Amino acid sequence: MPLIKWRDSYSVGIEKFDKEHRHLVELINRMFVIVRDKDNITAVSDAVARLIDYTEFHFSSEEAAMKEAGFPNLAAHQQLHARLTQEISAFQQKIVAEESDVGPKFYRFLRDWLLGHILEEDKQYTQYMIATANR
Ligand SMILES: [Fe+2]
């Protein structure tokens, strides 16, 4: 399974969030390598915990910016964030319980989520911010 490669088309047009998204890509790739190499369970759960921490940080940073900009779909976006956080925690529990094959599934889930999140959902709020800032 290939690692995620950052592409220019992933840019949401706001440097701060591009930077955070790049860091998420890095953490997801790092976690995948650890899972793929069947590193010990402590290394795996550490990598997942770091990813969860950073995801929470990133979500709060996005939500604060959306709030400040008066983004009308803030509540819906917050719900997406809450659902994703729940899903990641569920995977974390399965990984800790050492259920077989969770790793690759988790990686695929994260990859699809991240790319969908950046390309569709995040572009909505960043486009709104860019448009209102230039008004
Ligand atoms: Fe994001």
Backbone and ligand atoms as CSV (ligand in chain L), in Angstrom:
chain,resi,resn,atom,element,x,y,z
A,1,MET,N,N,0.846,-1.199,0.000
A,1,MET,CA,C,0.000,0.000,0.000
A,1,MET,C,C,0.886,1.255,0.000
A,2,PRO,N,N,0.637,2.155,-0.947
A,2,PRO,CA,C,1.526,3.320,-1.009
A,2,PRO,C,C,1.254,4.325,0.115
A,3,LEU,N,N,2.288,5.015,0.525
A,3,LEU,CA,C,2.113,6.073,1.511
A,3,LEU,C,C,1.444,7.268,0.835
A,4,ILE,N,N,0.880,8.131,1.650
A,4,ILE,CA,C,0.216,9.313,1.081
A,4,ILE,C,C,1.287,10.302,0.638
A,5,LYS,N,N,1.148,10.769,-0.595
A,5,LYS,CA,C,2.075,11.777,-1.081
A,5,LYS,C,C,1.342,13.098,-1.198
A,6,TRP,N,N,1.920,14.118,-0.605
A,6,TRP,CA,C,1.265,15.430,-0.657
A,6,TRP,C,C,1.244,15.960,-2.089
A,7,ARG,N,N,0.105,16.477,-2.491
A,7,ARG,CA,C,0.013,17.072,-3.822
A,7,ARG,C,C,-0.434,18.521,-3.684
A,8,ASP,N,N,-0.070,19.335,-4.659
A,8,ASP,CA,C,-0.457,20.749,-4.610
A,8,ASP,C,C,-1.971,20.913,-4.578
A,9,SER,N,N,-2.671,19.958,-5.203
A,9,SER,CA,C,-4.134,20.076,-5.249
A,9,SER,C,C,-4.764,19.901,-3.867
A,10,TYR,N,N,-3.985,19.441,-2.899
A,10,TYR,CA,C,-4.522,19.296,-1.536
A,10,TYR,C,C,-4.535,20.630,-0.793
A,11,SER,N,N,-3.884,21.619,-1.370
A,11,SER,CA,C,-3.821,22.905,-0.676
A,11,SER,C,C,-5.216,23.501,-0.533
A,12,VAL,N,N,-5.529,23.982,0.683
A,12,VAL,CA,C,-6.829,24.615,0.904
A,12,VAL,C,C,-6.710,26.132,0.752
A,13,GLY,N,N,-5.514,26.611,0.412
A,13,GLY,CA,C,-5.337,28.037,0.143
A,13,GLY,C,C,-4.997,28.873,1.367
A,14,ILE,N,N,-4.894,28.230,2.531
A,14,ILE,CA,C,-4.505,28.951,3.746
A,14,ILE,C,C,-3.310,28.192,4.328
A,15,GLU,N,N,-2.179,28.881,4.402
A,15,GLU,CA,C,-0.931,28.209,4.730
A,15,GLU,C,C,-0.960,27.463,6.061
A,16,LYS,N,N,-1.543,28.114,7.067
A,16,LYS,CA,C,-1.602,27.493,8.398
A,16,LYS,C,C,-2.258,26.116,8.349
A,17,PHE,N,N,-3.352,26.006,7.593
A,17,PHE,CA,C,-4.058,24.717,7.555
A,17,PHE,C,C,-3.367,23.720,6.622
A,18,ASP,N,N,-2.736,24.237,5.588
A,18,ASP,CA,C,-1.947,23.336,4.744
A,18,ASP,C,C,-0.842,22.686,5.577
A,19,LYS,N,N,-0.218,23.492,6.406
A,19,LYS,CA,C,0.859,22.997,7.263
A,19,LYS,C,C,0.334,21.923,8.209
A,20,GLU,N,N,-0.818,22.185,8.797
A,20,GLU,CA,C,-1.396,21.208,9.727
A,20,GLU,C,C,-1.792,19.928,8.987
A,21,HIS,N,N,-2.337,20.082,7.793
A,21,HIS,CA,C,-2.724,18.899,7.017
A,21,HIS,C,C,-1.497,18.080,6.605
A,22,ARG,N,N,-0.421,18.790,6.266
A,22,ARG,CA,C,0.820,18.073,5.921
A,22,ARG,C,C,1.323,17.279,7.115
A,23,HIS,N,N,1.205,17.878,8.280
A,23,HIS,CA,C,1.661,17.172,9.477
A,23,HIS,C,C,0.786,15.940,9.738
A,24,LEU,N,N,-0.510,16.076,9.484
A,24,LEU,CA,C,-1.403,14.916,9.626
A,24,LEU,C,C,-0.993,13.803,8.665
A,25,VAL,N,N,-0.674,14.184,7.436
A,25,VAL,CA,C,-0.226,13.199,6.444
A,25,VAL,C,C,1.012,12.471,6.969
A,26,GLU,N,N,1.929,13.248,7.519
A,26,GLU,CA,C,3.161,12.669,8.055
A,26,GLU,C,C,2.864,11.666,9.174
A,27,LEU,N,N,1.971,12.070,10.071
A,27,LEU,CA,C,1.646,11.189,11.208
A,27,LEU,C,C,0.941,9.917,10.744
A,28,ILE,N,N,0.065,10.053,9.759
A,28,ILE,CA,C,-0.646,8.877,9.234
A,28,ILE,C,C,0.352,7.941,8.547
A,29,ASN,N,N,1.251,8.507,7.752
A,29,ASN,CA,C,2.271,7.683,7.082
A,29,ASN,C,C,3.160,6.979,8.099
A,30,ARG,N,N,3.566,7.726,9.117
A,30,ARG,CA,C,4.448,7.156,10.130
A,30,ARG,C,C,3.755,5.988,10.840
A,31,MET,N,N,2.474,6.209,11.159
A,31,MET,CA,C,1.714,5.156,11.826
A,31,MET,C,C,1.613,3.924,10.933
A,32,PHE,N,N,1.386,4.174,9.631
A,32,PHE,CA,C,1.248,3.053,8.715
A,32,PHE,C,C,2.533,2.230,8.624
A,33,VAL,N,N,3.668,2.913,8.578
A,33,VAL,CA,C,4.951,2.205,8.490
A,33,VAL,C,C,5.145,1.325,9.724
A,34,ILE,N,N,4.796,1.858,10.870
A,34,ILE,CA,C,4.932,1.095,12.118
A,34,ILE,C,C,4.025,-0.138,12.096
A,35,VAL,N,N,2.799,0.055,11.618
A,35,VAL,CA,C,1.858,-1.070,11.543
A,35,VAL,C,C,2.346,-2.099,10.507
A,36,ARG,N,N,2.789,-1.587,9.345
A,36,ARG,CA,C,3.227,-2.469,8.261
A,36,ARG,C,C,4.428,-3.312,8.681
A,37,ASP,N,N,5.345,-2.687,9.400
A,37,ASP,CA,C,6.536,-3.406,9.829
A,37,ASP,C,C,6.290,-4.263,11.069
A,38,LYS,N,N,5.026,-4.327,11.460
A,38,LYS,CA,C,4.614,-5.125,12.613
A,38,LYS,C,C,5.481,-4.834,13.836
A,39,ASP,N,N,5.667,-3.555,14.042
A,39,ASP,CA,C,6.399,-3.118,15.222
A,39,ASP,C,C,5.581,-3.511,16.452
A,40,ASN,N,N,6.184,-3.411,17.618
A,40,ASN,CA,C,5.429,-3.859,18.795
A,40,ASN,C,C,4.215,-2.974,19.064
A,41,ILE,N,N,3.299,-3.522,19.823
A,41,ILE,CA,C,2.007,-2.879,20.043
A,41,ILE,C,C,2.158,-1.523,20.740
A,42,THR,N,N,3.202,-1.371,21.559
A,42,THR,CA,C,3.401,-0.072,22.231
A,42,THR,C,C,3.720,1.004,21.198
A,43,ALA,N,N,4.575,0.654,20.233
A,43,ALA,CA,C,4.923,1.623,19.190
A,43,ALA,C,C,3.689,1.993,18.384
A,44,VAL,N,N,2.861,0.985,18.095
A,44,VAL,CA,C,1.647,1.239,17.320
A,44,VAL,C,C,0.707,2.144,18.101
A,45,SER,N,N,0.456,1.794,19.357
A,45,SER,CA,C,-0.526,2.611,20.078
A,45,SER,C,C,0.028,3.995,20.396
A,46,ASP,N,N,1.355,4.125,20.534
A,46,ASP,CA,C,1.949,5.460,20.693
A,46,ASP,C,C,1.699,6.306,19.450
A,47,ALA,N,N,1.911,5.695,18.286
A,47,ALA,CA,C,1.733,6.431,17.032
A,47,ALA,C,C,0.270,6.844,16.866
A,48,VAL,N,N,-0.645,5.956,17.248
A,48,VAL,CA,C,-2.067,6.282,17.134
A,48,VAL,C,C,-2.424,7.384,18.126
A,49,ALA,N,N,-1.861,7.308,19.333
A,49,ALA,CA,C,-2.151,8.331,20.344
A,49,ALA,C,C,-1.647,9.697,19.874
A,50,ARG,N,N,-0.466,9.712,19.257
A,50,ARG,CA,C,0.072,10.981,18.760
A,50,ARG,C,C,-0.824,11.537,17.660
A,51,LEU,N,N,-1.308,10.640,16.821
A,51,LEU,CA,C,-2.202,11.062,15.744
A,51,LEU,C,C,-3.505,11.634,16.310
A,52,ILE,N,N,-4.041,10.980,17.329
A,52,ILE,CA,C,-5.279,11.462,17.948
A,52,ILE,C,C,-5.063,12.840,18.585
A,53,ASP,N,N,-3.970,12.991,19.299
A,53,ASP,CA,C,-3.661,14.293,19.912
A,53,ASP,C,C,-3.600,15.397,18.865
A,54,TYR,N,N,-2.886,15.100,17.792
A,54,TYR,CA,C,-2.707,16.144,16.787
A,54,TYR,C,C,-4.018,16.428,16.056
A,55,THR,N,N,-4.809,15.369,15.829
A,55,THR,CA,C,-6.100,15.562,15.170
A,55,THR,C,C,-6.984,16.472,16.019
A,56,GLU,N,N,-6.969,16.247,17.329
A,56,GLU,CA,C,-7.781,17.093,18.213
A,56,GLU,C,C,-7.305,18.540,18.162
A,57,PHE,N,N,-5.996,18.709,18.185
A,57,PHE,CA,C,-5.433,20.055,18.082
A,57,PHE,C,C,-5.878,20.715,16.768
A,58,HIS,N,N,-5.759,19.964,15.686
A,58,HIS,CA,C,-6.102,20.506,14.369
A,58,HIS,C,C,-7.584,20.873,14.282
A,59,PHE,N,N,-8.432,20.017,14.792
A,59,PHE,CA,C,-9.860,20.303,14.760
A,59,PHE,C,C,-10.193,21.559,15.566
A,60,SER,N,N,-9.601,21.708,16.734
A,60,SER,CA,C,-9.893,22.914,17.526
A,60,SER,C,C,-9.378,24.142,16.797
A,61,SER,N,N,-8.233,24.007,16.150
A,61,SER,CA,C,-7.683,25.163,15.452
A,61,SER,C,C,-8.587,25.544,14.278
A,62,GLU,N,N,-9.132,24.540,13.573
A,62,GLU,CA,C,-10.067,24.845,12.478
A,62,GLU,C,C,-11.360,25.455,13.009
A,63,GLU,N,N,-11.864,24.864,14.080
A,63,GLU,CA,C,-13.146,25.345,14.611
A,63,GLU,C,C,-13.033,26.780,15.114
A,64,ALA,N,N,-11.905,27.110,15.740
A,64,ALA,CA,C,-11.706,28.482,16.224
A,64,ALA,C,C,-11.682,29.459,15.052
A,65,ALA,N,N,-11.008,29.065,13.970
A,65,ALA,CA,C,-10.921,29.945,12.799
A,65,ALA,C,C,-12.282,30.105,12.124
A,66,MET,N,N,-13.036,28.995,12.071
A,66,MET,CA,C,-14.370,29.060,11.439
A,66,MET,C,C,-15.282,29.970,12.233
A,67,LYS,N,N,-15.172,29.868,13.548
A,67,LYS,CA,C,-15.994,30.679,14.435
A,67,LYS,C,C,-15.664,32.149,14.227
A,68,GLU,N,N,-14.382,32.436,14.196
A,68,GLU,CA,C,-13.947,33.814,14.049
A,68,GLU,C,C,-14.409,34.407,12.721
A,69,ALA,N,N,-14.410,33.563,11.695
A,69,ALA,CA,C,-14.799,34.055,10.372
A,69,ALA,C,C,-16.317,34.078,10.195
A,70,GLY,N,N,-17.044,33.533,11.175
A,70,GLY,CA,C,-18.498,33.481,11.063
A,70,GLY,C,C,-18.966,32.486,10.013
A,71,PHE,N,N,-18.219,31.400,9.847
A,71,PHE,CA,C,-18.575,30.375,8.852
A,71,PHE,C,C,-19.941,29.769,9.184
A,72,PRO,N,N,-20.901,29.861,8.255
A,72,PRO,CA,C,-22.272,29.435,8.576
A,72,PRO,C,C,-22.447,27.934,8.836
A,73,ASN,N,N,-21.544,27.095,8.313
A,73,ASN,CA,C,-21.720,25.652,8.521
A,73,ASN,C,C,-20.850,25.092,9.646
A,74,LEU,N,N,-20.528,25.955,10.597
A,74,LEU,CA,C,-19.666,25.532,11.695
A,74,LEU,C,C,-20.212,24.313,12.436
A,75,ALA,N,N,-21.501,24.347,12.774
A,75,ALA,CA,C,-22.080,23.253,13.572
A,75,ALA,C,C,-21.965,21.922,12.836
A,76,ALA,N,N,-22.240,21.925,11.546
A,76,ALA,CA,C,-22.153,20.684,10.761
A,76,ALA,C,C,-20.716,20.193,10.702
A,77,HIS,N,N,-19.795,21.111,10.551
A,77,HIS,CA,C,-18.384,20.720,10.477
A,77,HIS,C,C,-17.914,20.165,11.833
A,78,GLN,N,N,-18.402,20.783,12.900
A,78,GLN,CA,C,-18.054,20.283,14.237
A,78,GLN,C,C,-18.553,18.860,14.426
A,79,GLN,N,N,-19.735,18.599,13.872
A,79,GLN,CA,C,-20.282,17.237,13.971
A,79,GLN,C,C,-19.415,16.230,13.223
A,80,LEU,N,N,-18.938,16.630,12.059
A,80,LEU,CA,C,-18.039,15.750,11.295
A,80,LEU,C,C,-16.785,15.451,12.109
A,81,HIS,N,N,-16.259,16.477,12.738
A,81,HIS,CA,C,-15.057,16.313,13.558
A,81,HIS,C,C,-15.328,15.354,14.721
A,82,ALA,N,N,-16.478,15.545,15.369
A,82,ALA,CA,C,-16.797,14.705,16.531
A,82,ALA,C,C,-16.934,13.246,16.100
A,83,ARG,N,N,-17.576,13.029,14.937
A,83,ARG,CA,C,-17.776,11.659,14.474
A,83,ARG,C,C,-16.433,10.997,14.152
A,84,LEU,N,N,-15.584,11.764,13.513
A,84,LEU,CA,C,-14.283,11.207,13.159
A,84,LEU,C,C,-13.461,10.871,14.402
A,85,THR,N,N,-13.496,11.762,15.380
A,85,THR,CA,C,-12.747,11.506,16.610
A,85,THR,C,C,-13.228,10.205,17.246
A,86,GLN,N,N,-14.547,10.003,17.224
A,86,GLN,CA,C,-15.115,8.751,17.767
A,86,GLN,C,C,-14.620,7.533,16.999
A,87,GLU,N,N,-14.623,7.670,15.670
A,87,GLU,CA,C,-14.212,6.529,14.841
A,87,GLU,C,C,-12.742,6.175,15.069
A,88,ILE,N,N,-11.924,7.203,15.204
A,88,ILE,CA,C,-10.494,6.941,15.444
A,88,ILE,C,C,-10.311,6.238,16.788
A,89,SER,N,N,-11.042,6.686,17.801
A,89,SER,CA,C,-10.917,6.041,19.117
A,89,SER,C,C,-11.354,4.584,19.063
A,90,ALA,N,N,-12.399,4.299,18.269
A,90,ALA,CA,C,-12.862,2.914,18.140
A,90,ALA,C,C,-11.759,2.053,17.524
A,91,PHE,N,N,-11.069,2.593,16.505
A,91,PHE,CA,C,-9.966,1.858,15.891
A,91,PHE,C,C,-8.850,1.649,16.903
A,92,GLN,N,N,-8.580,2.691,17.673
A,92,GLN,CA,C,-7.508,2.602,18.663
A,92,GLN,C,C,-7.776,1.451,19.631
A,93,GLN,N,N,-9.031,1.342,20.067
A,93,GLN,CA,C,-9.372,0.258,20.993
A,93,GLN,C,C,-9.153,-1.108,20.363
A,94,LYS,N,N,-9.534,-1.214,19.075
A,94,LYS,CA,C,-9.352,-2.500,18.381
A,94,LYS,C,C,-7.868,-2.831,18.235
A,95,ILE,N,N,-7.073,-1.802,17.959
A,95,ILE,CA,C,-5.634,-2.024,17.795
A,95,ILE,C,C,-5.025,-2.481,19.111
A,96,VAL,N,N,-5.430,-1.820,20.183
A,96,VAL,CA,C,-4.910,-2.198,21.503
A,96,VAL,C,C,-5.346,-3.629,21.838
A,97,ALA,N,N,-6.575,-4.002,21.416
A,97,ALA,CA,C,-7.074,-5.355,21.665
A,97,ALA,C,C,-6.437,-6.367,20.705
A,98,GLU,N,N,-5.550,-5.864,19.824
A,98,GLU,CA,C,-4.813,-6.685,18.868
A,98,GLU,C,C,-5.703,-7.509,17.953
A,99,GLU,N,N,-6.774,-6.886,17.497
A,99,GLU,CA,C,-7.618,-7.579,16.526
A,99,GLU,C,C,-6.886,-7.570,15.185
A,100,SER,N,N,-6.850,-8.725,14.560
A,100,SER,CA,C,-5.993,-8.856,13.389
A,100,SER,C,C,-6.447,-7.968,12.235
A,101,ASP,N,N,-5.454,-7.491,11.513
A,101,ASP,CA,C,-5.705,-6.742,10.285
A,101,ASP,C,C,-6.369,-5.382,10.458
A,102,VAL,N,N,-6.425,-4.877,11.654
A,102,VAL,CA,C,-7.022,-3.566,11.867
A,102,VAL,C,C,-6.130,-2.485,11.260
A,103,GLY,N,N,-4.819,-2.696,11.354
A,103,GLY,CA,C,-3.860,-1.685,10.898
A,103,GLY,C,C,-4.085,-1.202,9.478
A,104,PRO,N,N,-4.046,-2.096,8.477
A,104,PRO,CA,C,-4.246,-1.650,7.101
A,104,PRO,C,C,-5.625,-1.013,6.886
A,105,LYS,N,N,-6.623,-1.558,7.570
A,105,LYS,CA,C,-7.981,-1.004,7.426
A,105,LYS,C,C,-8.017,0.420,7.985
A,106,PHE,N,N,-7.354,0.577,9.107
A,106,PHE,CA,C,-7.302,1.875,9.773
A,106,PHE,C,C,-6.586,2.887,8.878
A,107,TYR,N,N,-5.485,2.439,8.290
A,107,TYR,CA,C,-4.720,3.314,7.408
A,107,TYR,C,C,-5.570,3.757,6.221
A,108,ARG,N,N,-6.272,2.798,5.601
A,108,ARG,CA,C,-7.120,3.122,4.445
A,108,ARG,C,C,-8.203,4.112,4.848
A,109,PHE,N,N,-8.794,3.848,6.007
A,109,PHE,CA,C,-9.834,4.724,6.532
A,109,PHE,C,C,-9.290,6.143,6.716
A,110,LEU,N,N,-8.123,6.251,7.342
A,110,LEU,CA,C,-7.531,7.564,7.600
A,110,LEU,C,C,-7.170,8.282,6.308
A,111,ARG,N,N,-6.602,7.512,5.373
A,111,ARG,CA,C,-6.200,8.111,4.104
A,111,ARG,C,C,-7.424,8.655,3.364
A,112,ASP,N,N,-8.474,7.835,3.282
A,112,ASP,CA,C,-9.675,8.271,2.569
A,112,ASP,C,C,-10.331,9.435,3.290
A,113,TRP,N,N,-10.361,9.340,4.611
A,113,TRP,CA,C,-10.959,10.424,5.377
A,113,TRP,C,C,-10.193,11.722,5.167
A,114,LEU,N,N,-8.886,11.656,5.349
A,114,LEU,CA,C,-8.077,12.874,5.293
A,114,LEU,C,C,-8.213,13.544,3.935
A,115,LEU,N,N,-8.112,12.752,2.882
A,115,LEU,CA,C,-8.160,13.354,1.559
A,115,LEU,C,C,-9.552,13.920,1.273
A,116,GLY,N,N,-10.586,13.198,1.671
A,116,GLY,CA,C,-11.953,13.695,1.490
A,116,GLY,C,C,-12.188,14.950,2.320
A,117,HIS,N,N,-11.691,14.910,3.527
A,117,HIS,CA,C,-11.854,16.026,4.463
A,117,HIS,C,C,-11.199,17.293,3.891
A,118,ILE,N,N,-9.975,17.135,3.431
A,118,ILE,CA,C,-9.247,18.298,2.913
A,118,ILE,C,C,-9.868,18.790,1.608
A,119,LEU,N,N,-10.137,17.827,0.710
A,119,LEU,CA,C,-10.540,18.229,-0.632
A,119,LEU,C,C,-11.971,18.730,-0.690
A,120,GLU,N,N,-12.809,18.224,0.192
A,120,GLU,CA,C,-14.205,18.658,0.106
A,120,GLU,C,C,-14.602,19.553,1.262
A,121,GLU,N,N,-14.560,19.005,2.474
A,121,GLU,CA,C,-15.100,19.753,3.605
A,121,GLU,C,C,-14.272,20.990,3.963
A,122,ASP,N,N,-12.951,20.812,4.051
A,122,ASP,CA,C,-12.130,21.951,4.470
A,122,ASP,C,C,-12.095,23.054,3.425
A,123,LYS,N,N,-12.164,22.653,2.159
A,123,LYS,CA,C,-12.119,23.687,1.119
A,123,LYS,C,C,-13.336,24.603,1.222
A,124,GLN,N,N,-14.439,24.063,1.775
A,124,GLN,CA,C,-15.626,24.916,1.913
A,124,GLN,C,C,-15.371,26.054,2.891
A,125,TYR,N,N,-14.790,25.732,4.030
A,125,TYR,CA,C,-14.592,26.824,4.987
A,125,TYR,C,C,-13.435,27.738,4.596
A,126,THR,N,N,-12.399,27.163,3.990
A,126,THR,CA,C,-11.287,28.048,3.621
A,126,THR,C,C,-11.696,28.966,2.466
A,127,GLN,N,N,-12.518,28.447,1.538
A,127,GLN,CA,C,-12.977,29.319,0.456
A,127,GLN,C,C,-13.826,30.446,1.012
A,128,TYR,N,N,-14.634,30.103,2.006
A,128,TYR,CA,C,-15.463,31.116,2.647
A,128,TYR,C,C,-14.573,32.173,3.304
A,129,MET,N,N,-13.547,31.722,4.026
A,129,MET,CA,C,-12.653,32.652,4.715
A,129,MET,C,C,-11.910,33.559,3.737
A,130,ILE,N,N,-11.439,32.930,2.656
A,130,ILE,CA,C,-10.692,33.710,1.673
A,130,ILE,C,C,-11.627,34.748,1.028
A,131,ALA,N,N,-12.855,34.327,0.708
A,131,ALA,CA,C,-13.807,35.242,0.069
A,131,ALA,C,C,-14.190,36.376,1.011
A,132,THR,N,N,-14.430,36.066,2.282
A,132,THR,CA,C,-14.866,37.137,3.195
A,132,THR,C,C,-13.695,38.055,3.554
A,133,ALA,N,N,-12.495,37.521,3.564
A,133,ALA,CA,C,-11.325,38.353,3.905
A,133,ALA,C,C,-11.053,39.361,2.797
A,134,ASN,N,N,-11.416,38.998,1.571
A,134,ASN,CA,C,-11.143,39.891,0.435
A,134,ASN,C,C,-12.298,40.851,0.148
A,135,ARG,N,N,-13.326,40.767,0.976
A,135,ARG,CA,C,-14.508,41.564,0.704
A,135,ARG,C,C,-14.273,43.049,1.002
L,1,LIG,FE,FE,-8.682,19.947,8.320
